């Protein structure tokens, strides 16, 4: 039996976006998996929506990216328009 997930669907989507961004920055799932201390298969399953996002993963992503947990959950990381390859962030008109 799996544990209940306390993250909203929007929060889970934001975490998946951050996870995919970091995968691109790291070059491959294997590198990111080692850094986050998760299996490559687990990260891939979470990113593709086959597995729920765990609070542990959220904390590890935030720590690895040197951002606040809230930034990952609310979608502030990565900033909208940030290139996952070079890190450049285009100015977003508000």
Buried (B, 14 or more C-beta within 10 A) or exposed (E): EEEEBEBEEEBBBBBBBBBBBBBEBBEEBEBBBEBBEBEBEBBBEBBEEEBBBBBEBBEBBBEBBEBEBEBBBEBBBBEEEBEEEEEEEEEEEE
